[in-house]
């Protein structure tokens, strides 16, 4: 099943949409900014090329820079 993310412009619009979904019997849940960022990061991570290998030395070099 697909999900829909809606970002209301203000608190009043948020409450309106939340109440509307409740009246329609549609399940919903509120996400924090951090949770939205986590979802975005997860989506990016799923799209990366996992076939390439990087040596530990290269990783440590990048981390120390």
SELO-163144 format. One line per field, with one value per residue: x negated, y negated, z negated of N, C-alpha, C in turn; residue number from 1; residue in three letters. Coordinates in steps of 0.2 Angstrom, whole numbers, plus 2048, in hexadecimal, padded with zeros to 3 digits. Last residue first. Example, Ala and Ser with C-alpha at 12.3 -4.5 7.8 and 13.67 -1.06 7.14 Angstrom:
<atoms>
nx c(7C0|7BE)
ny c(80B|81C)
nz c(7DD|7D9)
cax c(7BC|7C2)
cay c(805|816)
caz c(7DC|7D9)
cx c(7C0|7BE)
cy c(800|810)
cz c(7D9|7D9)
nr c(2|1)
rest c(SER|ALA)
</atoms>
This chain:
<atoms>
nx c(73B|73E|747|73F|736|73F|742|736|734|73E|743|753|75C|76C|779|782|787|796|7A4|7A5|7A0|7AC|7B5|7AE|7AF|7BD|7BF|7B8|7C0|7CB|7C6|7C4|7D0|7DC|7EC|7FC|806|815|823|832|83F|843|840|832|830|835|82C|820|824|825|818|811|817|812|804|800|7FE|7FB|7F6|7F8|7F5|7FD|7F8|7FE|7FC)
ny c(7BA|7C6|7CC|7CF|7D8|7E3|7E7|7EB|7F6|7FF|7FD|801|808|808|80C|803|7F3|7ED|7ED|7EE|7E1|7D9|7DF|7DB|7CD|7CC|7D1|7C7|7BC|7C0|7C0|7B2|7AD|7BA|7BF|7C6|7D1|7D9|7E1|7DB|7D7|7CA|7C4|7C5|7BC|7B0|7AF|7AC|7A1|798|798|792|786|781|781|780|787|799|7A5|7B6|7C5|7D5|7E5|7F5|806)
nz c(7DB|7D4|7DD|7E8|7E2|7DF|7EC|7F1|7E8|7EB|7FC|803|810|819|817|814|818|810|80D|7FF|7FB|7FE|7F5|7E9|7EA|7E9|7DC|7D5|7D7|7D0|7C3|7C2|7C2|7BE|7C4|7C0|7C9|7CD|7D6|7D9|7D6|7D8|7CC|7CD|7D8|7D1|7C7|7CF|7D6|7CB|7C5|7CF|7D0|7C4|7C5|7D7|7E2|7E2|7EC|7ED|7F5|7F7|7FC|803|800)
cax c(73B|739|749|745|734|73C|748|73A|72F|73E|73F|74E|759|765|774|77F|784|78F|7A2|7A7|79C|7A5|7B6|7AF|7A9|7BA|7C3|7B6|7B9|7CC|7C9|7BE|7CB|7D8|7E5|7F8|802|810|81D|82C|83D|844|847|835|82E|838|833|820|822|82A|81E|80F|817|819|807|800|7FB|7FF|7F3|7FB|7F2|7FD|7FA|7FA|800)
cay c(7B4|7C2|7CA|7CA|7D2|7DF|7E4|7E6|7F0|7FC|800|7FC|809|806|811|807|7F9|7ED|7EC|7F3|7E7|7D8|7DF|7E2|7D0|7C9|7D4|7CE|7BC|7BE|7C6|7B7|7AB|7B4|7C0|7C0|7D0|7D4|7E1|7DC|7DD|7CF|7C5|7C9|7C3|7B3|7B0|7B2|7A7|799|79A|799|78A|781|785|77D|781|793|7A0|7B0|7C0|7CE|7E0|7EE|800)
caz c(7DF|7D1|7D6|7E9|7E5|7D9|7E7|7F4|7E8|7E4|7F7|801|80A|818|81A|80E|81B|812|814|803|7FA|802|7FC|7EA|7EA|7EF|7E2|7D4|7D9|7D7|7C6|7C1|7C7|7BC|7C3|7C0|7C3|7CE|7D1|7DC|7D4|7DE|7CE|7C8|7D9|7D7|7C5|7CA|7D9|7CF|7C1|7CD|7D6|7C5|7C0|7D0|7E2|7E1|7E7|7EE|7F0|7F9|7F7|803|800)
cx c(740|739|745|747|739|739|744|73F|732|739|740|74A|754|762|76D|77A|780|78D|79B|7A5|79E|7A1|7B0|7B1|7A9|7B3|7BF|7B9|7B6|7C5|7C9|7C0|7C6|7D3|7E1|7F0|7FD|80C|818|827|836|842|848|83D|832|836|836|827|823|829|824|815|816|81B|80F|804|7FB|7FB|7F7|7F8|7F5|7FA|7F9|7FC|7FC)
cy c(7AF|7BB|7C5|7C8|7CD|7D8|7E0|7E3|7EA|7F5|7FC|7FF|804|806|80F|80C|7FD|7F4|7EC|7F3|7ED|7DE|7DE|7E3|7D8|7CD|7D2|7D2|7C3|7BF|7C5|7BE|7B0|7B3|7B9|7C2|7CA|7D4|7DC|7DC|7DF|7D6|7CA|7CA|7C7|7BA|7B3|7B4|7AD|7A0|79C|79C|791|786|786|782|77E|78D|79A|7AB|7B9|7C9|7D9|7EA|7FA)
cz c(7DC|7D5|7D3|7E2|7E6|7DC|7E2|7EF|7EB|7E4|7F0|7FB|809|811|819|811|815|814|815|80A|7FE|801|800|7F2|7EC|7EF|7E8|7DA|7DA|7DB|7CE|7C4|7C7|7C2|7C2|7BF|7C5|7C8|7D3|7D7|7D7|7DC|7D4|7CA|7D3|7D8|7CB|7C8|7D5|7D3|7C5|7C9|7D4|7CB|7C1|7CB|7DB|7E0|7E7|7E9|7F2|7F4|7FA|7FE|800)
nr c(65|64|63|62|61|60|59|58|57|56|55|54|53|52|51|50|49|48|47|46|45|44|43|42|41|40|39|38|37|36|35|34|33|32|31|30|29|28|27|26|25|24|23|22|21|20|19|18|17|16|15|14|13|12|11|10|9|8|7|6|5|4|3|2|1)
rest c(UNK|UNK|UNK|UNK|UNK|UNK|UNK|UNK|UNK|UNK|UNK|UNK|UNK|UNK|UNK|UNK|UNK|UNK|UNK|UNK|UNK|UNK|UNK|UNK|UNK|UNK|UNK|UNK|UNK|UNK|UNK|UNK|UNK|UNK|UNK|UNK|UNK|UNK|UNK|UNK|UNK|UNK|UNK|UNK|UNK|UNK|UNK|UNK|UNK|UNK|UNK|UNK|UNK|UNK|UNK|UNK|UNK|UNK|UNK|UNK|UNK|UNK|UNK|UNK|UNK)
</atoms>
